[in-house]
Amino acid sequence: MSVLYRIALVLVIIGAINWGLIGFFRFDLVAYLFGGQTAVLSRWIYALVGIAGLITLPILVKRFEDEEDIDTYTRMDRNPSYGMEAGEEADFTEVKKTTEVKKVEKKDNM
């Protein structure tokens, strides 16, 4: 993930925390820290959080094709596995041949 997306995600998280505080406690942390909702610095913070939200929209539709993402996320529509849950099926052809040989030997001995 690029540095731009990481910065945008941090800003989106800050905005989400601020909205949570507004929703639960009617307390606007950004306005409190930077001089009210109409202060220039508060409006810049709100604008940056809004832009960060727009920048992070492609993350919603991003395919997990990075090496680090393949290990942590599985996609059933990509490469379905038709194998057994326990792993590869065992090869019992040798066992079958030896049992047939033993059966033939028993019949010959009788």
VENLINKA-V297596 format. One record per residue. SS is DSSP state (hx for helix, st for strand, lp for the rest). PHI is phi in whole degrees, -180 to 180 (NA if undefined). PSI is psi in radians with two decimals (none if undefined). Layout:
# VENLINKA-V297596
ss=SS phi=PHI psi=PSI
ss=SS phi=PHI psi=PSI
This chain:
# VENLINKA-V297596
ss=lp phi=NA psi=2.35
ss=lp phi=-75 psi=2.90
ss=hx phi=-64 psi=-0.63
ss=hx phi=-61 psi=-0.76
ss=hx phi=-67 psi=-0.64
ss=hx phi=-66 psi=-0.76
ss=hx phi=-64 psi=-0.74
ss=hx phi=-63 psi=-0.70
ss=hx phi=-65 psi=-0.68
ss=hx phi=-62 psi=-0.76
ss=hx phi=-65 psi=-0.66
ss=hx phi=-66 psi=-0.69
ss=hx phi=-65 psi=-0.72
ss=hx phi=-61 psi=-0.77
ss=hx phi=-63 psi=-0.67
ss=hx phi=-67 psi=-0.69
ss=hx phi=-65 psi=-0.73
ss=hx phi=-63 psi=-0.76
ss=hx phi=-66 psi=-0.61
ss=hx phi=-63 psi=-0.73
ss=hx phi=-65 psi=-0.68
ss=hx phi=-65 psi=-0.76
ss=hx phi=-69 psi=-0.73
ss=hx phi=-87 psi=-0.66
ss=hx phi=-123 psi=0.02
ss=lp phi=55 psi=0.73
ss=lp phi=-126 psi=2.04
ss=lp phi=-95 psi=1.79
ss=hx phi=-65 psi=-0.72
ss=hx phi=-64 psi=-0.77
ss=hx phi=-66 psi=-0.65
ss=hx phi=-66 psi=-0.76
ss=hx phi=-75 psi=-0.55
ss=hx phi=-116 psi=0.33
ss=lp phi=94 psi=0.53
ss=lp phi=100 psi=2.88
ss=lp phi=-70 psi=-0.48
ss=lp phi=-93 psi=-0.02
ss=lp phi=-68 psi=2.59
ss=hx phi=-61 psi=-0.77
ss=hx phi=-66 psi=-0.68
ss=hx phi=-63 psi=-0.73
ss=hx phi=-66 psi=-0.61
ss=hx phi=-65 psi=-0.73
ss=hx phi=-63 psi=-0.81
ss=hx phi=-60 psi=-0.73
ss=hx phi=-65 psi=-0.75
ss=hx phi=-63 psi=-0.70
ss=hx phi=-65 psi=-0.70
ss=hx phi=-64 psi=-0.76
ss=hx phi=-65 psi=-0.69
ss=hx phi=-62 psi=-0.65
ss=hx phi=-63 psi=-0.69
ss=hx phi=-69 psi=-0.65
ss=hx phi=-66 psi=-0.62
ss=lp phi=-83 psi=-0.05
ss=hx phi=-58 psi=-0.71
ss=hx phi=-62 psi=-0.35
ss=hx phi=-63 psi=-0.53
ss=hx phi=-63 psi=-0.61
ss=hx phi=-107 psi=0.10
ss=lp phi=-68 psi=2.33
ss=lp phi=-78 psi=2.48
ss=lp phi=-84 psi=1.38
ss=lp phi=-108 psi=-0.13
ss=lp phi=-71 psi=2.64
ss=hx phi=-59 psi=-0.72
ss=hx phi=-71 psi=-0.49
ss=hx phi=-81 psi=-0.44
ss=hx phi=-66 psi=-0.64
ss=hx phi=-71 psi=-0.58
ss=hx phi=-92 psi=-0.38
ss=lp phi=-123 psi=2.43
ss=lp phi=-114 psi=2.45
ss=lp phi=-120 psi=2.00
ss=lp phi=-70 psi=-0.44
ss=lp phi=-83 psi=-0.13
ss=lp phi=-83 psi=-1.28
ss=lp phi=-128 psi=1.45
ss=lp phi=-66 psi=2.52
ss=lp phi=-104 psi=2.19
ss=lp phi=-102 psi=0.21
ss=lp phi=-81 psi=3.08
ss=st phi=-75 psi=2.81
ss=lp phi=-67 psi=-0.57
ss=lp phi=-81 psi=-0.14
ss=st phi=126 psi=-2.66
ss=lp phi=-74 psi=2.61
ss=lp phi=-70 psi=2.51
ss=lp phi=-76 psi=2.61
ss=lp phi=-93 psi=1.86
ss=lp phi=-98 psi=0.25
ss=hx phi=-66 psi=-0.67
ss=hx phi=-67 psi=-0.69
ss=hx phi=-64 psi=-0.72
ss=hx phi=-64 psi=-0.72
ss=hx phi=-64 psi=-0.73
ss=hx phi=-69 psi=-0.63
ss=hx phi=-70 psi=-0.61
ss=hx phi=-67 psi=-0.70
ss=hx phi=-63 psi=-0.74
ss=hx phi=-65 psi=-0.67
ss=hx phi=-65 psi=-0.73
ss=hx phi=-65 psi=-0.71
ss=hx phi=-64 psi=-0.69
ss=hx phi=-66 psi=-0.68
ss=hx phi=-68 psi=-0.66
ss=hx phi=-68 psi=-0.59
ss=hx phi=-73 psi=-0.43
ss=lp phi=-80 psi=none
